[in-house]
């Protein structure tokens, strides 16, 4: 509640009681100096008001006959004549403008607001909303920044004040802009707020003659959703991590030292060229709060020895595959490789070929009626339904535009039609049909239903009211062929592992002499369906040229392992051999029962062995398993929090690093909001298991 001390009567009565005088008495000089018993302890004798401190008048004390300095109401013609945090009332009085409170909960849901006692020299104590003070070193609780001596989550005063005003954080509404009149000459400055230099020289206790102004840099912008879709590469003595900023919709790349300490972050793509600056200009996004294009999901990053970085990622705003480069000198550039005629770029997998040129495998979720969109394996399908795995290969070592790439469709198939497909055409309505593959069909519309159709029904052919269909699809893993592609090179030949979600199969493809060999590895054989397998495949090639694939078996709830010198179907698909499991999900069934394991698998081959990082989805834990001479064993497990999302491992000096996302939510302003965080785990395994 905004509260102003506006009671003239109360103020005058209080002052009269303090001074023992009549407000309309004439001043009678009787002496100067310490008032002692004449004026009361601490009061001052006076001859004229010029002898008194600011805000005091020289008035006669009727009891003692002496003239004493008595505190008065501050008069004003405009707000600039009042103290910071005060307003000038219509009858020309300065009164405090603040939010009254009983507890901190009265001040809002954000934890940077507190309820604090304020002592007014005339009106006494009151409880007011304010911000907690920074500690002596300028420190604040996690998630808050020190601004003008106060710990804040967001800038006070809405992050900006008009020319001629300065921000008063303690004032009502999370800060008010107060006109400073002739006492300051500072103009607005981007990325900064003008503030008064003395945070305690406010409200009714201020001394106007001591007022001065200064610039305070706005606190840096913060993201509550930073760290999803991560990818990691080692560059010299740094770990380079690409990730998605879900608060603003940006691609971010952070540098870490090899002990896991973050050194810096760069907002690479998604930040508009200009916009409203409400954060520190040296911080994230240059302080710009306006959204740009939503980019940065499904990242994949690789590094060259000279420090050059390549990142592939998805542009959700346009359905494109984008590519960013950081030169060895540190400059970033980005552009779209593919996507003008389709929604593609999801689940990108980036690798360098034998010549050091980048290549990207990625999923196409949907096409369009553009003539360039086609699927030779499903020629009669609607182009809008074509899904597939595509491969883009750079013609040169440092590709600078889409023209430097060659793009081809490796494998494809039409996805099942979504609900209400084609029903947006004129004269058509979407109606429920449980017998149809999508659960809906399109019918001719009618306007002759009588009486009119109730809510949830539409008038269709035959003048019948029928249940209306919905085009809404649940968010999640999309249907189609070519999901989760994992790219590696066997010599000069690209090899892909990918998932056919429509049929529930693990797929692979290898290019030899310009020709692709496609292979159904698991999930279906000559006898029919053998289980739903193949999601989250992770492909690696060891020093002997053996193809290694970790993948999730949805039917058996485990993480499986494929190994072969060449691509060939898995044997015993209906009853997989125990040796084909990395993790069955059964650790101690007497304690926690079987678990779903194997999501977000990341398989790597290092100098000390073969490892795979993955999620225990039942417990939301991160696991790391290691291949031994007798099979696989659990090397390490992380269990504190909802962990293991988007896991990726990379070989590093003295071991390996695993990045993943900790998913979390917090309550802010009465609502659950994301509070996701990137986690980087350093592992130093023994030389032999």
C-alpha positions in Angstrom: 0.0 0.0 0.0 1.4 3.4 -0.9 1.3 5.6 2.1 2.1 9.3 2.5 2.2 11.2 5.8 -0.2 14.0 5.0 -1.8 14.9 8.3 -1.2 18.6 8.8 -3.0 18.6 12.1 -1.0 15.7 13.5 2.2 17.2 12.5 1.4 20.7 13.9 0.2 19.2 17.1 3.3 17.2 17.5 5.5 20.1 16.8 3.6 22.3 19.2 4.0 19.8 21.9 7.7 19.5 21.2 8.2 23.2 21.1 5.6 24.4 23.6 4.6 27.3 21.3 1.8 28.7 19.4 2.1 28.5 15.6 1.0 32.1 15.1 3.2 33.7 17.7 5.7 36.3 16.8 9.4 35.5 17.2 11.0 37.2 20.2 14.8 36.9 20.3 16.2 36.3 23.8 19.6 34.7 23.2 21.7 32.1 21.4 23.7 28.9 22.0 22.8 25.8 23.9 19.2 26.1 25.1 19.8 23.9 28.2 16.8 24.1 30.5 15.3 26.9 28.6 14.7 25.0 25.3 15.2 21.4 26.5 18.1 19.0 26.1 19.7 19.2 22.7 17.6 22.2 21.6 19.2 25.4 20.5 18.6 29.0 21.5 18.1 31.4 18.7 17.6 35.0 17.8 16.3 34.5 14.3 15.6 31.5 12.1 19.0 32.0 10.4 20.5 30.7 13.7 18.8 27.4 13.3 19.6 24.2 11.3 17.7 23.4 8.1 14.0 22.6 8.6 13.9 24.6 11.9 12.3 27.9 12.8 13.2 30.2 15.8 10.1 30.4 18.0 9.4 31.6 21.5 8.8 29.1 24.2 5.8 30.4 26.3 6.9 28.4 29.3 10.5 29.6 29.6 10.3 32.8 27.6 13.3 31.8 25.5 13.4 31.5 21.8 14.3 28.1 20.5 14.9 26.3 17.2 11.8 24.2 16.5 11.4 21.6 13.6 8.9 22.7 11.0 7.0 21.2 8.1 8.9 21.5 4.8 7.1 23.8 2.4 7.3 23.3 -1.3 6.2 24.8 -4.6 7.2 21.7 -6.5 8.7 18.3 -5.8 12.3 19.3 -6.4 12.1 21.4 -3.2 11.3 18.2 -1.3 13.6 15.5 0.0 14.3 12.4 -2.2 11.4 10.0 -1.7 8.9 12.8 -0.9 6.1 14.4 -2.9 4.8 17.9 -2.9 1.1 18.0 -2.0 -1.5 20.3 -3.5 -1.3 22.5 -0.4 2.4 22.9 -0.7 3.8 20.4 1.9 6.5 17.8 1.5 5.4 14.3 2.6 7.1 10.9 2.4 5.9 8.5 -0.3 6.6 4.9 0.7 5.0 1.5 0.7 3.9 0.6 4.2 4.3 -3.0 5.4 4.0 -5.3 8.4 6.2 -8.1 7.0 8.4 -8.6 3.9 5.5 -10.5 2.2 3.6 -7.2 2.0 6.4 -5.9 -0.3 6.0 -8.5 -3.0 7.3 -12.0 -3.8 10.8 -11.1 -4.9 13.4 -11.8 -2.1 15.3 -8.6 -2.5 12.5 -6.6 -0.8 12.4 -6.3 3.0 10.2 -4.6 5.6 12.2 -2.3 7.7 11.5 0.2 10.5 12.0 3.8 9.7 12.1 6.5 12.4 10.6 9.9 11.5 11.9 12.7 13.8 8.4 14.1 14.1 5.9 11.4 13.4 7.8 8.5 14.9 8.4 4.9 13.7 6.8 3.3 10.7 7.4 0.0 8.8 8.4 0.6 5.2 9.3 -1.6 2.2 12.9 -1.2 1.0 15.8 -3.2 -0.4 18.4 -4.9 1.8 21.8 -3.2 1.9 24.8 -4.6 0.2 27.5 -6.0 2.5 30.6 -3.8 3.1 32.4 -5.5 0.1 29.4 -4.9 -2.2 28.3 -8.5 -2.0 24.7 -9.6 -2.2 22.8 -13.0 -2.0 23.0 -15.2 -5.1 20.8 -13.9 -7.9 21.0 -10.3 -6.7 23.4 -7.5 -7.6 24.6 -4.4 -5.7 23.1 -1.2 -7.1 23.5 2.1 -5.3 24.2 0.4 -2.0 21.1 -1.9 -2.3 20.8 -5.6 -3.3 18.4 -5.9 -6.1 17.1 -8.5 -8.6 15.9 -6.0 -11.1 16.8 -2.3 -11.4 14.7 0.0 -9.2 12.6 2.7 -10.8 11.9 0.4 -13.7 15.5 0.7 -14.9 15.2 4.3 -16.2 14.4 7.8 -15.1 13.6 10.9 -17.2 16.1 13.8 -17.6 16.2 16.0 -14.5 15.4 13.2 -12.1 17.3 10.7 -10.0 16.2 7.2 -8.8 15.3 6.8 -5.1 15.2 3.0 -4.5 13.5 3.2 -1.1 10.5 5.1 -2.4 7.1 3.6 -3.1 6.6 1.1 -6.0 10.2 -0.3 -6.0 11.7 3.1 -6.5 10.6 6.6 -7.7 12.3 9.1 -9.9 12.7 12.4 -8.0 13.4 15.7 -9.6 16.7 17.2 -8.4 16.2 20.8 -9.6 19.4 22.8 -9.7 21.3 20.5 -7.4 22.6 18.2 -10.2 23.5 18.5 -13.8 23.7 14.9 -14.9 21.9 13.7 -18.0 20.5 10.2 -18.6 23.2 7.8 -19.7 22.6 4.4 -21.3 23.1 1.5 -19.0 23.1 3.7 -15.9 20.7 5.5 -13.6 21.2 8.8 -11.9 21.0 8.4 -8.1 21.6 10.5 -5.1 25.0 10.0 -3.6 23.8 9.5 0.0 21.3 6.7 0.3 20.3 7.7 3.9 19.7 11.4 3.0 16.1 10.7 2.0 12.6 11.3 3.2 11.8 13.7 5.9 15.2 13.4 7.6 17.2 14.7 4.6 19.4 17.8 4.4 18.8 19.3 1.0 22.1 21.2 1.1 24.0 17.9 1.2 22.3 16.4 -1.9 24.4 15.4 -4.8 24.0 13.0 -7.8 26.1 10.4 -9.4 25.8 7.6 -12.0 25.1 4.1 -10.9 25.7 1.3 -13.5 22.6 -0.8 -13.9 23.0 -4.4 -12.6 23.6 -7.0 -15.3 20.6 -8.8 -16.7 20.0 -12.2 -15.2 18.5 -15.3 -16.8 16.5 -17.9 -14.8 16.7 -20.4 -17.7 20.3 -20.7 -18.8 21.9 -24.0 -19.5 19.5 -26.2 -21.5 20.6 -27.9 -24.7 24.3 -27.7 -23.8 27.3 -28.9 -25.8 31.0 -28.9 -24.8 34.3 -29.0 -26.5 37.9 -28.6 -25.3 39.9 -25.7 -26.8 43.5 -25.4 -25.5 43.2 -25.0 -21.7 39.5 -24.1 -21.8 36.2 -25.9 -21.9 33.8 -24.2 -24.3 30.2 -24.7 -23.6 27.4 -23.7 -25.9 23.9 -23.5 -24.4 20.4 -21.9 -24.7 19.2 -18.9 -22.8 15.5 -19.6 -22.4 14.7 -16.3 -20.7 15.7 -14.3 -23.7 15.9 -16.9 -26.5 19.6 -16.6 -27.3 22.7 -18.7 -28.1 25.3 -18.4 -25.3 28.8 -19.7 -25.3 30.7 -19.8 -21.9 34.4 -20.3 -21.3 35.4 -22.5 -18.3 38.8 -23.4 -17.0 39.4 -27.1 -16.8 38.6 -27.1 -13.1 35.0 -26.0 -13.9 35.3 -22.3 -13.0 33.3 -20.1 -15.4 35.5 -17.3 -16.9 33.2 -15.5 -19.2 30.0 -15.8 -21.3 29.2 -14.4 -24.7 25.6 -13.9 -26.0 26.4 -15.0 -29.5 23.1 -14.8 -31.4 19.5 -13.8 -30.7 20.2 -10.3 -29.2 18.7 -7.5 -31.3 21.1 -4.9 -32.7 19.4 -2.2 -30.6 16.7 -2.0 -28.0 15.7 -0.9 -24.5 18.7 -1.0 -22.2 17.7 -2.0 -18.6 20.8 -3.8 -17.6 24.5 -3.1 -17.3 26.0 -2.5 -20.8 29.0 -4.6 -20.0 26.9 -7.6 -18.9 24.7 -10.1 -20.8 23.1 -8.9 -24.0 24.7 -5.4 -23.5 21.8 -4.8 -21.1 19.1 -5.0 -23.9 15.9 -6.5 -22.6 14.0 -6.7 -25.9 13.7 -10.1 -27.4 15.3 -11.0 -30.7 14.9 -14.2 -32.7 14.5 -17.3 -30.7 17.7 -19.2 -31.4 20.1 -21.5 -29.5 18.4 -24.8 -28.9 19.9 -28.1 -29.9 23.5 -26.9 -29.9 26.6 -28.8 -30.9 30.1 -27.3 -30.6 33.5 -28.4 -31.9 36.9 -26.7 -31.5 40.0 -26.5 -33.7 43.5 -26.5 -32.2 44.0 -22.9 -33.1 41.0 -21.9 -30.9 38.5 -21.6 -33.7 35.0 -22.6 -32.5 32.1 -23.9 -34.6 28.5 -24.1 -33.2 25.4 -25.5 -34.9 22.0 -24.8 -33.4 18.3 -24.4 -34.1 16.5 -21.2 -35.0 13.0 -21.7 -33.7 11.7 -18.4 -35.0 12.3 -19.4 -38.6 12.7 -23.2 -38.4 16.3 -22.9 -39.7 19.7 -24.6 -39.0 22.1 -21.9 -38.0 25.9 -21.9 -37.7 28.2 -19.7 -35.7 32.0 -19.3 -35.9 34.4 -17.8 -33.4 37.6 -17.0 -35.2 41.0 -17.7 -33.6 41.1 -14.0 -32.8 37.8 -14.2 -30.9 35.3 -12.5 -33.3 31.9 -14.2 -33.7 29.8 -14.4 -36.8 26.6 -16.4 -37.6 24.2 -17.2 -40.4 21.6 -19.8 -41.5 22.7 -22.8 -43.5 19.4 -24.4 -44.4 15.6 -24.0 -43.7 14.0 -21.8 -46.2 11.6 -24.5 -47.4 11.2 -26.6 -44.2 11.3 -26.7 -40.4 14.7 -28.2 -39.7 17.8 -27.9 -37.6 16.7 -29.8 -34.5 19.0 -32.2 -32.7 22.1 -30.9 -34.6 25.3 -33.0 -34.4 28.5 -31.3 -35.5 31.9 -32.9 -36.3 35.1 -32.1 -38.2 36.0 -34.3 -41.2 39.5 -35.7 -41.9 40.5 -32.3 -43.4 39.2 -30.3 -40.5 36.1 -29.0 -42.4 32.8 -28.9 -40.4 29.8 -31.1 -41.1 26.4 -31.0 -39.4 23.7 -33.7 -39.2 20.2 -32.5 -38.2 16.5 -33.4 -38.2 13.9 -32.0 -40.5 10.5 -32.0 -38.7 8.3 -30.8 -41.5 8.6 -29.6 -45.1 6.5 -27.3 -47.3 5.1 -27.4 -50.7 8.3 -25.9 -52.1 9.5 -27.9 -55.2 12.9 -28.4 -53.5 11.3 -30.5 -50.8 11.0 -34.2 -51.7 11.7 -37.7 -50.3 12.8 -40.4 -52.7 11.8 -43.1 -50.2 8.2 -41.8 -49.9 7.5 -40.0 -53.2 3.7 -39.9 -52.8 3.7 -38.3 -49.4 2.6 -34.7 -48.8 5.7 -32.5 -48.8 4.5 -30.8 -45.6 4.8 -34.2 -43.8 8.3 -35.1 -44.9 10.7 -35.7 -42.0 14.3 -36.8 -42.3 17.9 -36.6 -41.4 20.0 -34.2 -43.4 23.7 -33.6 -43.7 25.4 -30.3 -44.4 29.1 -30.4 -45.3 31.3 -27.4 -45.7 33.2 -27.0 -49.0 35.9 -25.0 -47.2 37.7 -25.1 -43.9 36.2 -21.7 -42.8 32.6 -21.5 -44.2 31.3 -17.9 -44.1 27.8 -18.3 -45.7 25.2 -20.8 -46.8 26.9 -21.0 -50.2 29.9 -22.6 -48.6 27.9 -25.7 -47.8 26.5 -28.8 -49.6 23.3 -30.1 -48.2 21.6 -33.4 -48.8 18.8 -35.6 -47.4 20.3 -38.8 -46.1 17.1 -40.6 -45.1 13.5 -39.6 -44.9 9.8 -40.6 -44.5 6.5 -39.0 -44.1 5.3 -38.5 -40.6 1.7 -39.4 -39.6 -0.7 -36.5 -40.5 -1.3 -34.1 -37.6 -4.9 -33.4 -36.4 -6.9 -31.1 -38.7 -4.4 -31.1 -41.5 -6.0 -29.3 -44.5 -9.0 -28.2 -42.6 -8.1 -24.5 -42.6 -9.2 -24.3 -46.3 -12.3 -22.3 -47.0 -15.5 -24.2 -46.6 -13.9 -26.9 -44.4 -14.2 -27.7 -40.7 -12.2 -30.1 -38.5 -14.3 -32.8 -36.7 -13.5 -35.7 -34.4 -13.2 -39.1 -36.0 -11.7 -41.7 -33.7 -11.2 -44.1 -36.7 -8.9 -41.7 -38.5 -5.1 -41.9 -37.9 -5.0 -38.4 -36.5 -8.3 -38.7 -34.7 -9.8 -36.0 -36.9 -11.1 -35.5 -40.5 -12.0 -32.5 -42.6 -15.7 -32.1 -43.6 -17.6 -29.5 -45.6 -19.0 -26.8 -43.3 -22.6 -25.7 -43.2 -24.4 -22.7 -41.8 -27.9 -24.3 -41.7 -27.9 -26.1 -38.4 -31.0 -25.2 -36.4 -30.8 -24.7 -33.5 -27.2 -23.4 -33.6 -24.6 -25.8 -32.4 -23.5 -25.7 -28.7 -20.0 -24.9 -27.6 -17.5 -27.5 -28.7 -19.5 -28.5 -31.8 -19.5 -27.3 -35.4 -22.1 -27.3 -38.2 -21.0 -29.8 -40.8 -22.4 -31.4 -44.0 -25.9 -32.6 -43.7 -26.6 -29.7 -41.3 -25.5 -31.8 -38.4 -23.8 -30.6 -35.2 -20.7 -32.7 -34.7 -17.8 -32.5 -32.2 -15.1 -30.1 -33.3 -11.6 -31.4 -33.6 -8.5 -29.7 -32.3 -5.2 -29.1 -34.1 -3.3 -28.8 -30.9 -0.6 -31.5 -30.5 1.1 -32.2 -27.2 4.6 -30.8 -27.0 7.4 -33.4 -26.9 9.5 -35.6 -29.1 8.1 -35.1 -32.7 7.1 -38.1 -34.9 9.1 -38.9 -37.9 12.4 -40.5 -39.1 15.8 -39.0 -38.5 15.6 -37.8 -34.9 18.6 -37.4 -32.6 21.2 -37.8 -35.4 24.8 -38.5 -34.2 27.6 -37.8 -36.6 31.1 -39.2 -36.7 33.7 -39.9 -39.4 35.4 -43.2 -40.1 38.4 -42.1 -42.0 37.0 -39.8 -44.7 33.5 -41.4 -44.6 30.6 -39.8 -42.6 28.6 -42.2 -40.5 25.2 -41.4 -38.9 23.2 -43.0 -36.2 19.6 -41.8 -35.9 16.1 -42.7 -34.6 13.0 -43.6 -36.5 10.3 -42.7 -33.9 7.4 -43.6 -36.2 8.5 -47.2 -36.3 10.6 -47.3 -33.1 13.9 -48.4 -34.8 17.6 -47.6 -34.5 18.9 -46.6 -37.9 22.4 -45.9 -39.3 23.8 -44.7 -42.6 27.4 -44.6 -44.0 28.6 -42.9 -47.1 31.1 -44.7 -49.3 32.3 -43.3 -52.6 29.4 -40.8 -52.7 26.7 -43.5 -52.1 24.8 -43.8 -48.8 24.3 -47.2 -47.3 21.3 -47.1 -44.9 20.8 -49.8 -42.3 18.0 -50.7 -39.9 20.1 -51.9 -36.9 17.5 -52.7 -34.2 13.8 -52.7 -33.6 12.6 -54.7 -36.6 13.7 -57.8 -38.4 12.2 -60.3 -40.9 9.7 -61.5 -38.4 8.3 -58.0 -37.7 8.6 -55.5 -34.8 11.1 -56.5 -32.1 10.6 -53.6 -29.7 10.7 -49.8 -29.6 14.4 -48.9 -29.5 16.9 -46.4 -30.9 16.1 -43.1 -29.2 19.0 -40.9 -28.0 21.7 -42.7 -30.1 25.3 -41.6 -29.6 27.9 -42.7 -32.1 31.7 -42.9 -31.8 34.5 -44.5 -33.8 37.4 -46.0 -31.9 41.0 -46.0 -33.0 40.5 -49.4 -34.7 37.7 -48.0 -36.8 35.0 -49.9 -34.8 31.5 -48.3 -34.8 30.2 -47.8 -31.3 26.6 -46.8 -30.6 24.8 -46.2 -27.2 21.0 -46.0 -27.5 17.9 -46.3 -25.4 15.6 -49.3 -25.4 12.2 -48.0 -24.6 10.6 -51.5 -24.5 13.1 -52.9 -22.0 13.8 -49.5 -20.2 17.6 -49.9 -20.5 20.6 -48.4 -22.2 21.9 -50.6 -25.0 25.3 -50.9 -26.8 26.1 -51.6 -30.4 29.6 -52.5 -31.6 30.7 -53.5 -35.1 33.4 -53.0 -37.7 30.7 -52.5 -40.3 27.0 -51.7 -40.1 24.9 -54.8 -39.6 21.5 -55.6 -37.9 21.6 -56.6 -34.2 21.2 -60.3 -33.6 18.7 -61.7 -31.1 16.6 -58.6 -31.2 13.7 -60.1 -29.4 15.8 -61.4 -26.6 18.9 -59.2 -26.4 22.0 -60.7 -24.9 23.0 -59.3 -21.5 26.3 -58.0 -23.0 24.3 -55.6 -25.2 23.2 -53.6 -22.2 25.2 -50.8 -20.7 22.6 -50.3 -17.9 19.4 -52.4 -17.3 18.0 -49.9 -14.8 18.1 -52.5 -12.1 20.6 -51.7 -9.4 19.0 -53.0 -6.3 15.3 -53.8 -6.8 14.8 -54.3 -3.1 15.5 -50.6 -2.6 14.2 -48.6 -5.5 13.0 -51.0 -8.2 13.8 -50.8 -11.9 14.4 -47.4 -13.5 14.1 -46.0 -17.0 17.7 -45.3 -18.0 19.5 -44.1 -21.1 18.0 -40.8 -22.1 20.4 -38.2 -23.5 23.2 -40.7 -23.9 26.7 -39.4 -24.8 29.3 -42.0 -25.7 33.0 -41.0 -25.9 36.3 -42.9 -26.4 39.2 -41.6 -24.3 42.8 -42.6 -23.7 41.8 -44.4 -20.6 38.6 -46.1 -21.9 35.1 -45.8 -23.3 32.5 -44.0 -21.3 28.9 -43.0 -21.6 27.0 -40.3 -19.7 23.2 -40.6 -19.5 20.2 -39.9 -17.4 18.3 -42.2 -15.0 15.0 -40.7 -16.0 13.1 -42.3 -13.1 15.2 -40.6 -10.4 16.3 -37.7 -12.6 20.0 -38.5 -11.8 23.1 -38.3 -14.0 25.0 -41.5 -14.5 28.4 -42.3 -16.0 29.3 -45.8 -17.0 32.6 -47.3 -18.2 33.3 -50.2 -20.4 35.5 -52.9 -18.8 36.9 -56.2 -19.9 33.8 -58.0 -18.5 31.1 -55.5 -19.5 29.9 -52.2 -18.3 30.0 -50.8 -14.7 28.6 -47.6 -13.1 31.6 -45.3 -12.7 29.8 -42.4 -10.9 26.3 -41.0 -10.2 25.1 -37.5 -9.4 21.8 -37.5 -7.5 21.2 -34.1 -5.8 18.4 -32.4 -7.7 16.8 -33.1 -11.1 19.9 -33.8 -13.1 21.2 -35.4 -16.3 19.1 -33.5 -18.8 20.9 -32.9 -22.2 24.0 -34.7 -20.9 27.2 -34.6 -23.0 30.7 -35.9 -22.2 34.0 -34.9 -23.7 37.5 -36.1 -23.2 39.7 -33.6 -21.3 43.2 -33.5 -19.9 43.4 -35.8 -16.8 40.0 -37.3 -17.5 36.7 -36.1 -18.9 34.1 -33.4 -18.5 30.3 -33.9 -18.5 27.9 -31.0 -19.0 24.2 -31.4 -18.2 21.2 -29.3 -17.1 19.8 -29.2 -13.6 16.1 -28.5 -14.0 14.4 -26.5 -11.2 11.5 -24.1 -10.6 11.1 -21.4 -8.1 8.2 -19.3 -6.9 8.3 -15.6 -8.0 5.4 -13.2 -7.8 3.2 -16.2 -6.8 4.0 -18.2 -9.9 6.4 -21.0 -10.7 9.2 -19.8 -12.9 12.2 -21.7 -14.4 15.4 -21.7 -12.5 17.4 -24.1 -14.7 21.2 -24.2 -14.4 24.1 -25.6 -16.4 26.2 -28.2 -14.5 29.8 -29.1 -15.4 31.2 -32.2 -13.8 34.9 -33.1 -13.8 35.8 -36.8 -13.6 39.2 -38.3 -13.2 38.8 -42.0 -13.7 41.5 -44.5 -12.8 43.8 -45.6 -15.6 42.2 -49.0 -15.6 38.7 -50.0 -14.4 
